[in-house]
Amino acid sequence: MHLRNVELFCEVASRSSFSKAAEAHQVSQSAASQAVQTLEDRLGTVLIDRSQRPLSLTMAGQIYYDGCRHLLETFRQVEEQVFAINDRVTGRLRVAAIYSVGLIEMAESVTEYRDTYPEVSLSVDYLHPDAVSQRILDGDADLGIVSFPRAAGEFTVVPWLEQKMVIVLPPGHPQAPCNGSDGCRSPEVLAGEPFVGFCSDLRIRRQIDRWLKTAGVSVDVVHEFDNCEHIKRAVEAGSGVAILPEPTLRSEVARGSLVTLDPGTADWKRPLGFIHRRNRQLTTAAQRFIEKLEETTDGQ
């Protein structure tokens, strides 16, 4: 029971929220609060400053949090070694994924994974790309899923798949193909167009800028967003055109709210991959999760 309280405390500390920690562990908010209170009573000090929002750790809380994270990691590694003897897949798996991956590729895989490995406590959070990386660095996620992954510094990368990037237009655009998705144009059709892009601090935006520069095309950036969904809504509203991964557009193309153009000979692709801490071996649960996603998206 004491270990469970420590796990809940670490979850509250990492998420700065009792409610989010409770949801992640599938317990009530009062249970999460009581777990932390029990630890505070045992230690005779306050660990979490509840007077602020978001919640913050006290000095004692930070010391306790750092130590407990290390203890929990060691404990899980020992469990993993024991479970591996009987090829048992269990434990906890915390996944952090960028928004667009969570909305498209993940849903079916997550459901199948939970059905196949019911003993694994799987949590998946959909975040800004920088937040995904930070979760991994802080030890608050075991596996990250990002676009344009780079194996550098603290990260090891496991490649996953590549998604074709296409030009996205509202249906009434002069360059829009009649059938919604079979058009093929050179990138020059974007020249001078109002453009709805990703935020300039994102890797995908920097790559798109390089593609356009290589093609000798200048666009008029009118809006910037940090995820595909907001970009799609802006294009649907007639704010401009965009460049997005083709798999994220299938439902809109099917219902006729957006149309796409193949960029011709331009080889525009968005790589997706898994990241994890370089000095931490992937658990069996994490390895099986990667395999499940690879299996579900085979051929995309």
C-alpha positions in Angstrom: 0.0 0.0 0.0 2.9 2.4 0.8 4.3 1.8 -2.7 0.9 2.6 -4.2 0.9 5.9 -2.3 4.3 6.7 -3.6 3.2 6.1 -7.2 0.2 8.3 -6.7 2.3 11.1 -5.2 4.8 10.9 -8.1 1.9 11.1 -10.5 0.4 14.2 -8.8 3.8 15.8 -8.8 4.5 15.2 -12.5 1.0 16.3 -13.6 0.6 19.1 -11.0 -3.0 17.9 -10.5 -4.8 15.5 -8.2 -7.6 15.0 -10.7 -5.3 14.1 -13.7 -3.2 11.8 -11.4 -6.4 10.1 -10.2 -7.6 9.6 -13.8 -4.3 8.1 -14.9 -4.4 5.5 -12.1 -8.2 5.0 -12.4 -8.9 6.0 -8.8 -11.0 8.8 -7.3 -9.5 12.2 -6.7 -10.1 11.8 -3.0 -8.1 8.6 -3.1 -5.2 10.4 -4.7 -5.4 13.2 -2.2 -5.5 10.7 0.7 -2.5 8.9 -0.6 -0.4 12.1 -0.6 -1.8 13.0 2.8 -0.8 9.6 4.2 2.8 10.2 3.1 2.9 13.7 4.5 1.6 12.4 7.9 4.2 9.7 7.9 7.0 12.2 7.0 5.7 15.0 9.2 6.0 17.6 6.5 4.1 19.1 3.6 5.1 17.7 0.2 2.7 19.5 -2.1 1.8 23.2 -1.9 -2.0 23.1 -2.5 -2.4 26.9 -2.2 -1.2 27.4 -5.8 -2.6 26.4 -9.2 -1.1 24.5 -10.8 0.1 22.6 -7.7 3.8 22.8 -6.9 6.2 20.8 -4.8 7.7 22.1 -1.6 11.4 21.8 -1.0 10.8 18.6 0.9 8.4 17.4 -1.8 11.0 17.9 -4.5 13.6 15.9 -2.6 11.1 13.2 -1.9 9.9 13.2 -5.6 13.4 12.9 -7.0 14.2 10.0 -4.7 10.9 8.2 -5.2 11.2 8.3 -9.0 14.5 6.6 -8.8 13.2 4.0 -6.4 10.1 3.3 -8.5 12.2 3.0 -11.7 14.5 0.4 -10.0 11.5 -1.5 -8.6 9.9 -1.7 -12.0 13.2 -2.9 -13.6 13.4 -5.7 -11.1 9.8 -6.6 -11.7 10.4 -6.6 -15.4 13.3 -9.0 -15.1 11.2 -11.4 -13.0 8.2 -11.2 -15.4 10.5 -11.8 -18.4 11.4 -15.3 -17.1 7.8 -16.4 -17.8 7.4 -14.1 -20.8 4.7 -12.3 -18.9 3.8 -8.8 -20.2 2.6 -6.6 -17.3 3.5 -3.5 -15.4 2.9 0.1 -16.3 3.5 1.9 -19.7 3.2 5.6 -20.0 3.1 6.9 -23.6 3.3 10.5 -24.7 2.3 11.2 -28.3 1.9 14.3 -30.5 -1.7 15.3 -31.2 -2.0 14.2 -34.8 -0.6 10.7 -34.2 -3.0 10.2 -31.2 -6.0 11.1 -33.3 -5.3 9.0 -36.3 -2.9 6.1 -35.9 -3.3 5.4 -32.2 -7.0 4.7 -31.5 -7.2 1.2 -33.0 -3.8 0.1 -31.7 -4.4 1.2 -28.1 -7.7 -0.7 -28.0 -6.1 -3.9 -29.4 -3.1 -3.5 -27.1 -5.3 -3.3 -24.0 -7.3 -6.3 -25.1 -4.1 -8.3 -25.8 -2.2 -7.3 -22.7 -4.8 -6.6 -20.0 -2.2 -6.8 -17.2 -0.4 -3.7 -18.5 -1.6 -0.4 -17.1 -1.4 1.8 -20.2 -1.8 5.5 -20.2 -1.5 7.7 -23.3 -1.3 11.5 -23.3 -1.5 13.6 -26.4 0.8 16.7 -26.2 2.7 19.4 -27.9 5.9 18.0 -29.4 8.1 19.8 -26.9 6.0 18.4 -24.0 6.5 14.9 -25.4 10.2 15.2 -25.3 10.2 16.8 -21.9 8.1 14.0 -20.4 10.7 11.5 -21.6 13.6 13.6 -20.2 11.8 14.1 -16.8 11.1 10.3 -16.6 7.3 11.0 -16.6 6.8 8.9 -19.8 8.4 5.7 -20.9 7.8 6.1 -24.6 7.3 9.1 -26.9 5.9 9.3 -30.4 6.9 12.3 -32.5 7.4 13.5 -36.0 10.8 14.1 -37.5 12.5 12.3 -34.6 16.2 12.8 -34.0 18.5 10.4 -32.2 20.7 12.9 -30.3 21.6 13.7 -26.7 19.4 11.8 -24.3 17.2 10.2 -26.9 17.2 6.9 -28.8 14.9 6.7 -31.8 13.0 3.7 -33.2 11.7 4.5 -36.7 8.1 3.8 -37.3 6.6 5.0 -40.6 6.6 7.8 -43.2 3.5 9.7 -44.2 3.1 11.4 -47.5 2.5 15.2 -47.3 0.0 16.8 -49.6 -1.3 20.2 -50.5 -4.7 20.9 -48.8 -7.3 23.2 -50.2 -10.9 24.2 -49.5 -13.4 22.7 -52.0 -14.0 26.0 -53.9 -10.4 26.7 -54.6 -9.5 27.3 -58.3 -6.9 24.5 -58.1 -9.2 22.0 -56.4 -9.7 18.7 -58.3 -13.2 17.7 -59.0 -12.9 14.3 -57.2 -11.4 15.7 -54.0 -8.1 13.8 -53.8 -6.7 12.7 -57.1 -5.3 16.0 -58.3 -1.6 16.4 -59.0 0.1 19.7 -59.2 3.6 21.1 -58.8 4.3 23.0 -55.6 4.3 26.2 -57.6 0.5 26.3 -57.2 1.1 27.5 -53.7 3.0 30.7 -54.8 1.5 33.8 -53.2 -1.3 31.8 -51.6 -2.5 32.6 -48.0 -1.0 29.8 -46.0 -2.1 28.1 -42.8 1.0 26.6 -41.2 2.4 25.0 -38.2 4.0 27.2 -35.5 7.5 28.3 -36.5 9.1 26.5 -33.5 8.0 23.0 -34.7 10.3 20.7 -36.7 7.6 20.0 -39.2 7.2 23.7 -39.9 10.9 24.1 -40.5 10.9 21.2 -42.8 8.0 22.6 -44.8 9.8 25.9 -45.1 12.8 24.1 -46.5 10.6 22.2 -49.0 9.0 25.4 -50.2 12.4 27.2 -50.4 13.8 24.3 -52.5 10.8 24.6 -54.8 11.3 28.3 -55.1 7.8 29.0 -53.7 6.9 31.9 -51.4 3.6 31.8 -49.4 1.7 34.3 -47.3 1.5 32.8 -43.8 -1.8 34.0 -42.3 -2.3 31.6 -39.4 -0.1 29.3 -37.3 -1.2 26.4 -35.2 0.6 23.7 -33.2 -1.6 20.8 -34.5 -3.1 19.4 -37.7 -6.7 19.6 -36.4 -6.7 23.4 -36.1 -5.0 23.8 -39.4 -7.7 21.7 -41.1 -10.5 23.7 -39.5 -8.9 27.0 -40.7 -8.6 25.7 -44.3 -12.2 24.4 -44.2 -13.2 28.0 -43.1 -11.5 29.4 -46.2 -8.6 31.0 -44.4 -6.0 29.6 -46.8 -4.2 26.5 -48.0 -1.9 24.1 -46.1 0.5 21.2 -46.3 -0.4 18.2 -44.1 0.1 14.5 -43.8 -2.3 12.6 -46.1 -3.5 10.1 -43.5 -4.8 12.9 -41.2 -7.1 14.2 -44.0 -9.0 11.0 -45.0 -12.2 11.8 -43.2 -12.4 15.4 -44.4 -11.7 14.3 -48.0 -14.3 11.6 -47.7 -17.0 14.0 -46.6 -15.9 16.7 -49.1 -14.9 19.4 -46.6 -11.3 19.5 -47.9 -9.5 18.5 -51.1 -5.9 17.5 -51.6 -3.3 17.8 -54.3 -0.3 15.5 -54.8 2.8 17.7 -54.9 4.0 15.9 -58.1 7.6 15.0 -58.1 8.3 16.6 -54.8 9.2 13.9 -52.3 7.4 15.4 -49.2 7.2 12.9 -46.3 6.7 13.1 -42.6 8.6 10.5 -40.6 7.2 9.3 -37.4 9.2 7.5 -34.7 9.4 6.4 -31.1 11.8 8.0 -28.7 13.0 6.9 -25.3 15.8 7.7 -22.9 19.1 6.5 -24.2 20.2 5.0 -20.8 16.9 3.2 -20.2 16.2 -0.2 -21.7 12.6 -0.5 -23.1 10.4 -2.8 -21.1 8.7 -5.7 -22.7 5.4 -3.8 -22.4 6.9 -0.9 -24.4 8.4 -3.3 -27.0 5.0 -5.0 -27.5 3.3 -1.6 -27.9 5.7 -0.6 -30.7 5.1 -4.0 -32.4 1.3 -3.4 -32.1 1.5 0.0 -33.8 3.8 -1.3 -36.5 1.4 -4.2 -37.1 -1.7 -1.9 -37.2 -0.2 0.6 -39.6 1.7 -1.8 -41.9 1.5 -0.6 -45.4 0.7 3.1 -44.7 
